[in-house]
Amino acid sequence: MLKSLIAVSVLLSASGAALAASAVNNDSDPRTLIVTEGSSKRELTLGPGETVEFCPNGCFVTMPNGDLEALTGAETIEISGGVARVK
């Protein structure tokens, strides 16, 4: 029984991580996204060529140009030419 509970717990943890949103910075300059999850707000700075995963349970993201997007956690944000696009 305990082994079954541990196995289910591991599977749920792994599936949650797989649903995280990701952001990739294709620019040669660092870019910053502002991520709001619940009442918590933080800056997420991506270096040139960097890719990060974040927002596994949905969030709001303020893009470099000030646009606000709601994410469910399955999207990819691509930044190129200073412009962020949700895919």
N, C-alpha and C positions, 0 to 999 in steps of 0.2 A: 504494500500500500504506500509506504513512504517513498519507494523508488518511483512509483507512478506519479505521485505528487511532484517530486523533483523533476521528472521528465516533462510534465505539463508546464511547470514553472519555467524551465529552460526554453521550451518551445515558444511560450508566450513572450518571453524576453527577447528572443531572437526575432520573432515576427514583428515586434514593435520597433526594433532598430532598423529593420528593412524598410519600414514605411516612413523614415525620416526624409524631410525635404533636403535638397542639396543646392549649393550655390557654387558656381565656377566663375572665376575672374579671368577672362581672356585678355585683359588689358595689361599694359606694361607698368601701370601705376596701381598702388593699393586702392581699394574701394571699400566703402563702409555701408553696411545694411543695419538698420535699427530693427531689432526683433522684439516684439511684445507678446509674451505668453502669460495669459491671465493678467495679474497686476504687476508683473515683472517686465522691465524694459532694459535691454542691453544692446551695446554696439557690437557688431560682428564685423571685424576688419579682415578682408581677404587680400593677401599679397598677390603680386603678379603671378598668374598661372595657378594659383591655389584653388583647391576644391575642398569644401567642408560640408558635413552633414549636420543638420540642426532641425529643430521643430518637429519632434516625432509625434506630437499630439495635436498639431494645428496651432497656428499663430497668425499674427499680423506682421507684415514686413514693410518698412518704409524704405523705398529704393533710393539710390543716390540722387535722383532728380526730384525726390519728394513725393512721388506717387506711393499710395498705400495699397497693399495687396493682402487679401486673406488667403492663407495656405491651409490645406488639410493635412499636409505632411507627406504627400506623394509627388510633389512638383520639383522641377529643377529650375533654378534661376540662372540664366546665363548673362554675364556682364561683358559687353563688348562696345568699345567706343564711348565709354561712360554711360551707356544706356543698359538698363536691366530689363530682361524679358522673361516671363514665366512660361515654361514649356511643360 
